[in-house]
Amino acid sequence: MNLQKKLTLHYVAVIVAVMLFSYVASSITLLLLFGFDISFYGAKLVWSGLFDDSFLLVTFFLAFSVFFFGASFMYGRVMSEPLFFYLDWVERLSQGKYNVLEIPRSRSNKSPIGFRLFHELTEKMRQLSERLSASEIERMELEDLRRDWTSGVTHDLKTPLSYIQGYTTMLLSDEHQWTIEEQKKFITIMQEKANHMQRLIEDLSDAFQFENGVVRPILTQSNIVTFAAKVMEDVRQQPAARNKQFRFVAKEDSIFYEFDEKLIERALVNLLMNAVLHNPPETLITVTVQRNINLCITISDKGVGMSEKEKNNLFQRYYRGTSTEAPIGGTGLGMVIAEQFIAAHQGAISVQSAPGEGTVIAIHLPL
């Protein structure tokens, strides 16, 4: 039964009870003041009364008024206590105080009658307070992550920029005559740093576009086996990946599938780069493509693995698993973007990992 029905029944019951009590009180008053003559199994009970008719009328009116006023006052007092309690609770919530208020108890450790009627409201207020408190804690944690993320991204943008500025100054200096080999080396480093900055900016752009619902997959049918192999090979050529080992496994030479090549490529690159950046040199990274009840692309490594906290936060926005001191950092958005791009294809990502046991990230796409 909902609260509104309970209140309606309660008010009807109170009105009926007050009317019955009033009737009983008025009847007793009439008998005492007017007198009575009652026979019961041969016994006779007679009372002559105390006052005349006019005085009786005044007395009856006063008695009834006092009784009705007293009953109404007690009812109002009982019902107003929980109402003021809940109003105070709501006021505290509006001020950002989300602690759960305890209902006052009697000496026998029972809640007052008025609060028992509002039991459902008490539970709803308790749930609301707990939910708001949890949301506030999550908001504060997200704010801390956002602050750290902003600092880290600023650092990651400044670091390659300083390299580019430094090597540009060196190349333009008239004090040195650089050989062709040295110039190529400087330009190669500058290009790597520029590419890194471009990836950071693309991550930021993709994240904000997804928030605004701008990104829509453009599906074309292609061989996803050769496509995944090509993406892995491109990542293998990245400077940060040159000290890693790669292996590609596929039971079928061709699996034709409709997907957005740009989005899936970004997702695979982000997942592969996560394995590259988080593991020591010579770590074996394996990409597997197979078809069973769905299309599964697996990226596994025999590296350091992840703790439970890292695994739970892996797809959280602004979470950065690597230090900003790493040669190639990240925005903390790469894994979120990968998950969003896979979700845009009605797919999902699962993660299995443990410290020291490596990591397996599986992309599941519907067939």
N, C-alpha and C positions, 0 to 999 in steps of 0.2 A: 504494500500500500504506500502510495507516495505521500509526501509531506502535506500537500494541499488537502487531500482527503482526510488525513489524520487530524489536521487543524479544524476542518469543518465538523467532523464527528465529535471532536473534543468540545467545541463551542456549543453544539446542540446538547451534548450530555450535561454541560455546566448549566445551561439555561433550564433544562428539565429538572436538574437537581435543585437549583435555586427555587423554582416554582413549587416543587414538592415540599422543601423545607419551609417555604413561606406559608404554604397551605397548612402544614402540620402546626407551625407556630401560631398561626391565626386561629386555628381550631381550638388549640389548648387555651389560648388567651380568652376566646369567647366562652368556653366552658367555665373557666375560673371566674370570670367577671359576671357572666349572665346566670350562672348556676346550671344544675342538671339534675335529672331524676331518672335513674337507670335501674332496671330490674334484671337480675342475672341468676337463672336457676333458683328462683324463689327468694334470693337475697336482693335487697333494695338498697341502692346507694343514692343519697340525696345531698345536693349542695345548693344552698340558697343563693349564692353569689355575693359579691362584695359591693358593687356600685349600681347606680341606676343606668338607664339606657344611654343618656347623653355622655356621661363620663366614660362609659364603655367604648363608645365610638372614638372619642379622642385618644383613649389609651391604646386601643387597637391600632389606630393609624400611626401613633408614635412608635409602638413596638415593631410594627411591620417596617416602617421607614428605617429604624435603627438596624434591624436585622438585615434588610436588603442592602443598606449602605455598608454595613460591616462585611457582608459576604462579597460585595463588589470590590471593596478596598483590599481585602485579603487576596482575591483573585488577581486584581491588577498588580499587586506587589509580587505575587508568585510569578506572573507572566512577564513583568517588566524586567526582572533581574537577568534572564537569559538574553532578552533583546538588547539591553545595554551592553552585555558581555560581548555579543557578536558584533555590535556596532564598534566597540573598542578594538576588537580583533581586526575588523576590516580597516579601521583607521591606521592600525599598526602596519598592516600589509601595504597600504598606500604610501607609508613612510619608508618602505624598504626593510621593515623588521619582520622577518619571515619565520621566527621561532614559533612553535606550536604552544598555544596557551592551554593551561590545564583548567578543567572545570572545577569550581569550588566544591569541596566535599563537606558533608555534615560530620558530626562527631562519630557517627557509626560508619563513616567512610562510604556513604551513599551519596549519589548526586541528587540535588534538589528535584522536586517534582517537575518544575518548569523545564529543567534541562533534559529530563527523560523524554519529553514530548519532541524535543528538537535533536534527538539522537542522530538522525540521518544528516541534518545540517552540520552537526559537530564533526561527523566523519568526513563530509565534503570539505569543510573548512580545514580540517587536519591534512587531507590529501592536497588541497590547494597550497597550503603553507609549505609542505614538504616538497612539492613540485617547484614552487617558486624559489625555495632555498637551493634545490639542486640546480636549477637554471642559473641562479646567481653565481654559484660556485663554478659552473661550467663557463659562464661568461667571463669570470675573472681569470680562469685558466686560459681561455682563448685570448684574452687581452694580453696576458703575459707572453703567450706564444706569438701573438701578432707583433708585440714590441721586440721580442728577440728576432723574429723573422725580418722585420724592417731593418734592424741593425745588421743582420747577416746579409741580406740582399744588397744593402748599401755597400757593405764591404766587398761583396762578390762583384759588384759593378765597378767599384773603384780600383780593385786589384788589376784586372786586365786593362783598364783604361790607363793606369800608371805605366804598365808595360809598353803599351802603344805609344804613349807620350815620350817615354824614355828612349825607345828605339828610334822614333821619328827624329828626336833631337840629335841623337848620335849620327843618323844618316845625313842630316842637314848640316852637321858641323863641318866647318872648313879646316879644322885643326887636324883631322885624320883623313886618310885616303883608304877607304875600305875596299877590300878585294871583292870580286864578283861572288865568291863563295860566302864571304861574310855577309854581304848584302842579302843574298838569298836566305841565309839563316835568320837574319833579323826579320825579313819580310814574312818568312814562314811562321815565326813566333807571333808576329803581329796579326797574321791571318787567323791563327788558332785562338788568340785572345778575342778577336773580333767575332769569330764564330761562337765563342762562348757567350759573349754579350748578347748576340742575336738569339741564342737559345733561351737565355733568361727573359728577354723581352717577349719572346713568343709564348713562354709559359705564362707570364703575366697577362698577355693579351687573350690567350685561350681561356684562362680562368675567368676573366671578367666577361667574356663573350658567353660562356656557359651559364654564368649567373643570370645574365639577361635573356637567356633562351635564344641566342642568335645562331648558334651552331646547329646545323642540320646535316646529317650524313647524306652524301651523294653516292648512291650505290651503283657499282659497276661489277660485272662478273669477271673474275680473274683467277688464275691459278695461285692459291694462297700458299702452296708449298714453296714454289720458286720465289714468291714474294717475300716470305719470311726468311728464306735463305739469303736473299739479297740484302734485307735489312740487317741481318746478323753480320754479313760481310762488311757492310758500311760502318757498323759500330766497331768491328775489329780494326778498321783503319784509323779510328780515332786515336790521338796521341795517348790519352789516358788508358786506352785498352791494349796498348802494344805489349804490355807485360802480362797479359792474361791469355789463357788458352780457350779456344772455342771449338765446339763440336755441334754439328747439325744432324738430326735423326728424323727420318720420315719413312714410314712403311709404304707409302704410295708416292709415285712420282708426281702425280697431279691430283689436286682436289679443287674443283672449280666452285667458287663461292661468291656471292654478292656482298661487297663491302666497300666502304669508303677508303681508298688506298691512303689518302693523306692522314686520316684520323687513326687508322690501324698502324700506320708507320710510326706516327708520333707516340702511340701507346707502347709499341714494341721497343722503340728507341729508349723511352723513359724507363721501362722496366729493365732493359739490358744495361743501361748506364747506371741504374741503381745497384745492380750486381757488380758492375765494374768498380764503382767508387767505394763500395763498402767492404771490399775483400782485398786480401794481400796479394802480392805478385804471384804469378804462376797458378792462380786459381782457375779451375776448369769450369767453364760456363757452357751448359748444354741447352740447345733449343730443340724441342721435339714437337712435331706436328702429327696428329693422328685423328682418325675419325671413328667414333663409336655411336653412342646415342646422340652425341653432339660433336661439334668441331672443337678440339682441344689443342691449344698451343701452350706448351710448358717451357718455362725458363727456370732451370735448376742450376745450383752451384754447390760446390763442396767447400764453401768458405766458412766465415766466422759464425754465421747464423744470427738469429735475433732473439732478444729476450721477449717475454710476454708483453711487456709495456711497449716495446718497439713495434711488435706485431700489431697490437691494438691501435697504435697511433699511425700506422704506416700510411693509411689513406685519409688521415686527418689533415685538413688545410693548415698550412703554415708550419707543419712539423718537419724539422730538418734532422735527418738521421746522421748526417756527417757534420764534422766541424767546419766552420767557415775558414779555417786555416788550410783546408784541403786544396790541392792545386786546382781542381775544378770543383766548385761548389754547386749549389742548386738553390732554387727559390723556395723549396719546401712545398711546391705545387705540382711537381712532376708526377708523383704517384696518384694524386687526386685527379689530375688531368687524364692519366691513363685509365683510371677507373671510370671516369665520365665518358671517355671516348668509347670504351667497351660497352657501357650501359646504353649509349646511343644506338648500338647495334643489338639491343635486347640481350646482351650478354652479361657475364659476371666474372669476378676474379676471386680466386681462393688462394690462401697462403698457408704453407706448412713450414715451420722453422723452429729451431731450438739452438741455444748457444753451443757453438762448436760442432754442430751437425749439418750446417749448410741451410739453404733455403730453396723451397720449391714454390714458384708462383705459376698458377694455372689459369689460363684464359678459356672460358667456356662460352662458345657461340652456338646459338640454335641452328639446326639444319632445316 
